[in-house]
Amino acid sequence: MNIGISTWAYQDQPLNEALRRISELSSHAEILCEAGHSLLDRENRDAAESFDLNYTVHGLVTDVNIASIYPGLRRESVALHRQAIEASVSIGAGLYVIHPGFTSWGHYRSQALEALKTSIAELSLMQEELGIRLAVENMPRSDWLFFHRPDLDLQGMGLVLDVGHAHTCGTLPEFLNCEELAHVHLHDNSGKSDDHLPLGQGGIDFSPVLEAIGKMDISAVLEHKTEDALHESLQALQQMV
């Protein structure tokens, strides 16, 4: 089982250095398409193409909301994703991760869900057109985020199971049983907040998760905020697999 590594742990480094460090640990990198690692930057695309790595890409998050109740903002969010998806295709990435948006005002929740449905329909068409797998990530427990349980029609797109997020919602078993499961984010927490702890330092039982990854032959990455946490998880994984 080849577990990949997110560049999030190296956000303080240029992308070429992040990928160099990851290449010493794994053959699979997930590029967090934000800040200094954005693939909208030609230099970062060149850096990615210079390594012999398998790529997934975590799509844009900052100022992007595909569930916006304002049509102009929603359309622009989808358009920004398209730019990042095209950039991901250019480096040979096999999968692009999409967050399902949010609403900051509960009164608009039903409208925001309708907007999200429209955006998912538009994004799903890009899979065949651009030749890349697109997948939507479940979110942690929150009043303003969506997709806490497998209740969205992904319209042909895949599911990115964020194990830590699901644990905060108590819905990990439900997500593990989804046919759309295409990719997994691995990190731990106590169930109270989305801490991105090293594996084994929270309350998650990773045995069924790792079993599902192997059985379904899908990609998975460690998603941590620091390099130290990443190495602690790599050590823990050696005891689990």
DOTI-926142 format. One record per residue (C-alpha): residue number from 1; residue in one letter; x, y, z. Coordinates in steps of 0.001 Angstrom, whole numbers. Each point is the difference from the previous one (the first is absolute). Layout:
BEGIN
<r resi="NUM" resn="a" x="X" y="Y" z="Z"/>
...
end
This chain:
BEGIN
<r resi="1" resn="m" x="0" y="0" z="0"/>
<r resi="2" resn="n" x="1566" y="3277" z="-1132"/>
<r resi="3" resn="i" x="-1176" y="2884" z="2175"/>
<r resi="4" resn="g" x="600" y="3441" z="-1461"/>
<r resi="5" resn="i" x="851" y="3265" z="1720"/>
<r resi="6" resn="s" x="-1660" y="3409" z="-199"/>
<r resi="7" resn="t" x="2176" y="3043" z="-596"/>
<r resi="8" resn="w" x="-1879" y="1707" z="2835"/>
<r resi="9" resn="a" x="2754" y="-1171" z="2363"/>
<r resi="10" resn="y" x="2459" y="2058" z="-2058"/>
<r resi="11" resn="q" x="-1941" y="3210" z="-622"/>
<r resi="12" resn="d" x="2946" y="1961" z="1389"/>
<r resi="13" resn="q" x="2171" y="-1362" z="-2837"/>
<r resi="14" resn="p" x="-94" y="628" z="-3752"/>
<r resi="15" resn="l" x="-1855" y="-2713" z="-1885"/>
<r resi="16" resn="n" x="3138" y="-1435" z="-1587"/>
<r resi="17" resn="e" x="1531" y="-519" z="3464"/>
<r resi="18" resn="a" x="-3259" y="-1448" z="1359"/>
<r resi="19" resn="l" x="-134" y="-2501" z="-2846"/>
<r resi="20" resn="r" x="3671" y="-885" z="434"/>
<r resi="21" resn="r" x="-590" y="-888" z="3648"/>
<r resi="22" resn="i" x="-3162" y="-1935" z="-811"/>
<r resi="23" resn="s" x="1769" y="-1927" z="-2764"/>
<r resi="24" resn="e" x="2381" y="-1392" z="2629"/>
<r resi="25" resn="l" x="-2959" y="-1458" z="1915"/>
<r resi="26" resn="s" x="-2657" y="-930" z="-2565"/>
<r resi="27" resn="s" x="-705" y="-231" z="-3729"/>
<r resi="28" resn="h" x="-3282" y="1925" z="405"/>
<r resi="29" resn="a" x="-391" y="3676" z="859"/>
<r resi="30" resn="e" x="-3182" y="1991" z="471"/>
<r resi="31" resn="i" x="587" y="3624" z="-900"/>
<r resi="32" resn="l" x="-2002" y="2427" z="2115"/>
<r resi="33" resn="c" x="-824" y="2529" z="-2713"/>
<r resi="34" resn="e" x="229" y="3025" z="2263"/>
<r resi="35" resn="a" x="2433" y="2774" z="910"/>
<r resi="36" resn="g" x="3571" y="-870" z="-998"/>
<r resi="37" resn="h" x="-1052" y="-3349" z="-1473"/>
<r resi="38" resn="s" x="-2702" y="1261" z="-2355"/>
<r resi="39" resn="l" x="48" y="-1687" z="-3387"/>
<r resi="40" resn="l" x="-1375" y="3188" z="-1529"/>
<r resi="41" resn="d" x="3664" y="1074" z="220"/>
<r resi="42" resn="r" x="1978" y="-1181" z="-3055"/>
<r resi="43" resn="e" x="3139" y="-449" z="2107"/>
<r resi="44" resn="n" x="-1801" y="-2488" z="2235"/>
<r resi="45" resn="r" x="-1288" y="-1964" z="-2975"/>
<r resi="46" resn="d" x="3560" y="-197" z="-1312"/>
<r resi="47" resn="a" x="1167" y="-1210" z="3410"/>
<r resi="48" resn="a" x="-2618" y="-2742" z="96"/>
<r resi="49" resn="e" x="877" y="-1167" z="-3505"/>
<r resi="50" resn="s" x="3667" y="-346" z="1002"/>
<r resi="51" resn="f" x="-748" y="-2820" z="2491"/>
<r resi="52" resn="d" x="-950" y="-3593" z="-744"/>
<r resi="53" resn="l" x="-2927" y="-70" z="2409"/>
<r resi="54" resn="n" x="-3630" y="-1021" z="-177"/>
<r resi="55" resn="y" x="-2153" y="3032" z="736"/>
<r resi="56" resn="t" x="-3345" y="824" z="1467"/>
<r resi="57" resn="v" x="-899" y="3648" z="505"/>
<r resi="58" resn="h" x="-1959" y="1560" z="2851"/>
<r resi="59" resn="g" x="-2033" y="2663" z="-1752"/>
<r resi="60" resn="l" x="-391" y="3666" z="780"/>
<r resi="61" resn="v" x="-1557" y="993" z="3337"/>
<r resi="62" resn="t" x="778" y="3666" z="693"/>
<r resi="63" resn="d" x="-2865" y="2316" z="-1061"/>
<r resi="64" resn="v" x="-1623" y="-2861" z="-1943"/>
<r resi="65" resn="n" x="-3566" y="-1046" z="794"/>
<r resi="66" resn="i" x="-1844" y="-2223" z="-2468"/>
<r resi="67" resn="a" x="-3066" y="217" z="2270"/>
<r resi="68" resn="s" x="-231" y="3793" z="-112"/>
<r resi="69" resn="i" x="-3568" y="1278" z="-194"/>
<r resi="70" resn="y" x="1238" y="2823" z="-2242"/>
<r resi="71" resn="p" x="80" y="-1291" z="-3600"/>
<r resi="72" resn="g" x="3000" y="2089" z="-1038"/>
<r resi="73" resn="l" x="2129" y="-1218" z="2895"/>
<r resi="74" resn="r" x="-1110" y="-3585" z="-540"/>
<r resi="75" resn="r" x="841" y="101" z="-3713"/>
<r resi="76" resn="e" x="3372" y="1618" z="666"/>
<r resi="77" resn="s" x="805" y="-2682" z="2586"/>
<r resi="78" resn="v" x="-714" y="-2711" z="-2556"/>
<r resi="79" resn="a" x="2085" y="1896" z="-2578"/>
<r resi="80" resn="l" x="2940" y="240" z="2417"/>
<r resi="81" resn="h" x="-235" y="-3726" z="637"/>
<r resi="82" resn="r" x="84" y="-578" z="-3746"/>
<r resi="83" resn="q" x="3259" y="1950" z="-283"/>
<r resi="84" resn="a" x="1528" y="-2066" z="2802"/>
<r resi="85" resn="i" x="-1334" y="-3249" z="-1491"/>
<r resi="86" resn="e" x="1574" y="850" z="-3355"/>
<r resi="87" resn="a" x="3285" y="731" z="1784"/>
<r resi="88" resn="s" x="-290" y="-3353" z="1808"/>
<r resi="89" resn="v" x="-520" y="-1787" z="-3322"/>
<r resi="90" resn="s" x="3121" y="1690" z="-1385"/>
<r resi="91" resn="i" x="2192" y="-1646" z="2675"/>
<r resi="92" resn="g" x="-1630" y="-3404" z="-465"/>
<r resi="93" resn="a" x="-2022" y="-72" z="3222"/>
<r resi="94" resn="g" x="-2484" y="-2842" z="274"/>
<r resi="95" resn="l" x="-2494" y="1573" z="2402"/>
<r resi="96" resn="y" x="-1105" y="3480" z="1092"/>
<r resi="97" resn="v" x="-1602" y="607" z="3421"/>
<r resi="98" resn="i" x="-2934" y="2416" z="362"/>
<r resi="99" resn="h" x="-1450" y="1496" z="3188"/>
<r resi="100" resn="p" x="-3821" y="202" z="-73"/>
<r resi="101" resn="g" x="-271" y="3630" z="1046"/>
<r resi="102" resn="f" x="-1748" y="1600" z="2951"/>
<r resi="103" resn="t" x="-2629" y="2426" z="1207"/>
<r resi="104" resn="s" x="739" y="2456" z="2803"/>
<r resi="105" resn="w" x="-3693" y="696" z="671"/>
<r resi="106" resn="g" x="-2296" y="-2867" z="941"/>
<r resi="107" resn="h" x="-3069" y="1637" z="-1549"/>
<r resi="108" resn="y" x="1575" y="-504" z="-3432"/>
<r resi="109" resn="r" x="857" y="-3677" z="462"/>
<r resi="110" resn="s" x="-2606" y="-1383" z="-2396"/>
<r resi="111" resn="q" x="926" y="2552" z="-2668"/>
<r resi="112" resn="a" x="3681" y="-779" z="449"/>
<r resi="113" resn="l" x="-675" y="-3715" z="-419"/>
<r resi="114" resn="e" x="-1793" y="714" z="-3277"/>
<r resi="115" resn="a" x="2982" y="2059" z="-1140"/>
<r resi="116" resn="l" x="2320" y="-2850" z="990"/>
<r resi="117" resn="k" x="-2100" y="-2446" z="-2018"/>
<r resi="118" resn="t" x="347" y="2244" z="-3067"/>
<r resi="119" resn="s" x="3766" y="299" z="446"/>
<r resi="120" resn="i" x="449" y="-3755" z="390"/>
<r resi="121" resn="a" x="-1910" y="-512" z="-3256"/>
<r resi="122" resn="e" x="2271" y="2463" z="-1803"/>
<r resi="123" resn="l" x="3210" y="-1378" z="1463"/>
<r resi="124" resn="s" x="-925" y="-3609" z="-707"/>
<r resi="125" resn="l" x="-55" y="742" z="-3737"/>
<r resi="126" resn="m" x="3667" y="993" z="159"/>
<r resi="127" resn="q" x="1120" y="-3530" z="873"/>
<r resi="128" resn="e" x="-467" y="-1398" z="-3489"/>
<r resi="129" resn="e" x="799" y="3273" z="-1736"/>
<r resi="130" resn="l" x="3330" y="506" z="1760"/>
<r resi="131" resn="g" x="864" y="-3629" z="727"/>
<r resi="132" resn="i" x="461" y="66" z="3770"/>
<r resi="133" resn="r" x="-1870" y="-1507" z="2923"/>
<r resi="134" resn="l" x="-1759" y="2608" z="2138"/>
<r resi="135" resn="a" x="-1046" y="-795" z="3556"/>
<r resi="136" resn="v" x="-1822" y="1873" z="2777"/>
<r resi="137" resn="e" x="1349" y="-11" z="3561"/>
<r resi="138" resn="n" x="-2182" y="-468" z="3089"/>
<r resi="139" resn="m" x="246" y="2768" z="2585"/>
<r resi="140" resn="p" x="487" y="102" z="3798"/>
<r resi="141" resn="r" x="-2813" y="717" z="2438"/>
<r resi="142" resn="s" x="-1153" y="3596" z="-425"/>
<r resi="143" resn="d" x="-3250" y="1923" z="-348"/>
<r resi="144" resn="w" x="1212" y="1761" z="-3140"/>
<r resi="145" resn="l" x="1636" y="-2835" z="-1940"/>
<r resi="146" resn="f" x="-1705" y="-2699" z="-2098"/>
<r resi="147" resn="f" x="491" y="-3720" z="-660"/>
<r resi="148" resn="h" x="260" y="-1372" z="3542"/>
<r resi="149" resn="r" x="-1469" y="-3329" z="-1077"/>
<r resi="150" resn="p" x="-328" y="-1648" z="-3427"/>
<r resi="151" resn="d" x="-3153" y="1875" z="-966"/>
<r resi="152" resn="l" x="1136" y="1916" z="-3106"/>
<r resi="153" resn="d" x="-646" y="-1130" z="-3560"/>
<r resi="154" resn="l" x="3522" y="216" z="-1428"/>
<r resi="155" resn="q" x="-1323" y="-446" z="-3545"/>
<r resi="156" resn="g" x="2757" y="-2332" z="-1110"/>
<r resi="157" resn="m" x="2843" y="1582" z="1918"/>
<r resi="158" resn="g" x="1879" y="-1887" z="2695"/>
<r resi="159" resn="l" x="129" y="352" z="3775"/>
<r resi="160" resn="v" x="3096" y="1122" z="1860"/>
<r resi="161" resn="l" x="-363" y="-1488" z="3457"/>
<r resi="162" resn="d" x="1718" y="2218" z="2519"/>
<r resi="163" resn="v" x="230" y="-2412" z="2916"/>
<r resi="164" resn="g" x="559" y="2700" z="2615"/>
<r resi="165" resn="h" x="-2930" y="2050" z="-1239"/>
<r resi="166" resn="a" x="-2316" y="-3006" z="72"/>
<r resi="167" resn="h" x="1132" y="-858" z="3531"/>
<r resi="168" resn="t" x="-1111" y="3423" z="1290"/>
<r resi="169" resn="c" x="-3461" y="-724" z="-1440"/>
<r resi="170" resn="g" x="-210" y="-3628" z="1123"/>
<r resi="171" resn="t" x="-579" y="-1097" z="-3597"/>
<r resi="172" resn="l" x="3208" y="-1842" z="-907"/>
<r resi="173" resn="p" x="-1692" y="-3433" z="-441"/>
<r resi="174" resn="e" x="-2630" y="1551" z="-2279"/>
<r resi="175" resn="f" x="2607" y="1561" z="-2266"/>
<r resi="176" resn="l" x="2103" y="-3172" z="-109"/>
<r resi="177" resn="n" x="-2957" y="-1809" z="-1548"/>
<r resi="178" resn="c" x="-423" y="2470" z="-2872"/>
<r resi="179" resn="e" x="392" y="-1351" z="-3523"/>
<r resi="180" resn="e" x="1313" y="3404" z="-1120"/>
<r resi="181" resn="l" x="3052" y="-247" z="2284"/>
<r resi="182" resn="a" x="2987" y="1006" z="-2147"/>
<r resi="183" resn="h" x="2645" y="1502" z="2284"/>
<r resi="184" resn="v" x="772" y="324" z="3730"/>
<r resi="185" resn="h" x="1549" y="2656" z="2249"/>
<r resi="186" resn="l" x="1611" y="-1463" z="3120"/>
<r resi="187" resn="h" x="452" y="1806" z="3314"/>
<r resi="188" resn="d" x="-1255" y="-435" z="3561"/>
<r resi="189" resn="n" x="-1987" y="1885" z="2641"/>
<r resi="190" resn="s" x="-1956" y="-576" z="3219"/>
<r resi="191" resn="g" x="-3347" y="501" z="-1721"/>
<r resi="192" resn="k" x="-495" y="3493" z="1410"/>
<r resi="193" resn="s" x="1906" y="2104" z="-2546"/>
<r resi="194" resn="d" x="1855" y="-318" z="-3289"/>
<r resi="195" resn="d" x="3535" y="-81" z="1425"/>
<r resi="196" resn="h" x="1893" y="-1929" z="-2732"/>
<r resi="197" resn="l" x="1920" y="-1931" z="2649"/>
<r resi="198" resn="p" x="2478" y="-2756" z="-867"/>
<r resi="199" resn="l" x="-1586" y="-3417" z="-415"/>
<r resi="200" resn="g" x="-459" y="-1752" z="3344"/>
<r resi="201" resn="q" x="-152" y="3217" z="2061"/>
<r resi="202" resn="g" x="-3789" y="402" z="-161"/>
<r resi="203" resn="g" x="-2938" y="-2354" z="226"/>
<r resi="204" resn="i" x="-304" y="-1381" z="-3532"/>
<r resi="205" resn="d" x="213" y="-3720" z="-730"/>
<r resi="206" resn="f" x="1893" y="-59" z="-3290"/>
<r resi="207" resn="s" x="-252" y="-3756" z="-556"/>
<r resi="208" resn="p" x="-3253" y="114" z="-2049"/>
<r resi="209" resn="v" x="1264" y="3063" z="-1862"/>
<r resi="210" resn="l" x="3246" y="-1628" z="-1075"/>
<r resi="211" resn="e" x="-1898" y="-3184" z="-850"/>
<r resi="212" resn="a" x="-2343" y="1958" z="-2278"/>
<r resi="213" resn="i" x="2897" y="1793" z="-1694"/>
<r resi="214" resn="g" x="1672" y="-3304" z="-774"/>
<r resi="215" resn="k" x="-3164" y="-1812" z="-1016"/>
<r resi="216" resn="m" x="-1204" y="2766" z="-2319"/>
<r resi="217" resn="d" x="3521" y="811" z="-1229"/>
<r resi="218" resn="i" x="-469" y="3741" z="382"/>
<r resi="219" resn="s" x="2465" y="2781" z="714"/>
<r resi="220" resn="a" x="554" y="1464" z="3461"/>
<r resi="221" resn="v" x="2169" y="2751" z="1442"/>
<r resi="222" resn="l" x="1145" y="1132" z="3403"/>
<r resi="223" resn="e" x="-1265" y="3544" z="524"/>
<r resi="224" resn="h" x="1870" y="1827" z="2753"/>
<r resi="225" resn="k" x="921" y="3579" z="801"/>
<r resi="226" resn="t" x="3646" y="-686" z="918"/>
<r resi="227" resn="e" x="2827" y="-2253" z="-1077"/>
<r resi="228" resn="d" x="425" y="-1300" z="3556"/>
<r resi="229" resn="a" x="-3629" y="-1191" z="96"/>
<r resi="230" resn="l" x="483" y="-1624" z="-3390"/>
<r resi="231" resn="h" x="3000" y="-2027" z="1159"/>
<r resi="232" resn="e" x="-1862" y="-1094" z="3134"/>
<r resi="233" resn="s" x="-2795" y="-1299" z="-2213"/>
<r resi="234" resn="l" x="2432" y="-1828" z="-2274"/>
<r resi="235" resn="q" x="1413" y="-1774" z="3045"/>
<r resi="236" resn="a" x="-3489" y="-863" z="1224"/>
<r resi="237" resn="l" x="-953" y="-1374" z="-3413"/>
<r resi="238" resn="q" x="2874" y="-2466" z="125"/>
<r resi="239" resn="q" x="-1686" y="-1576" z="3026"/>
<r resi="240" resn="m" x="-3443" y="-21" z="-1634"/>
<r resi="241" resn="v" x="660" y="-1564" z="-3397"/>
end
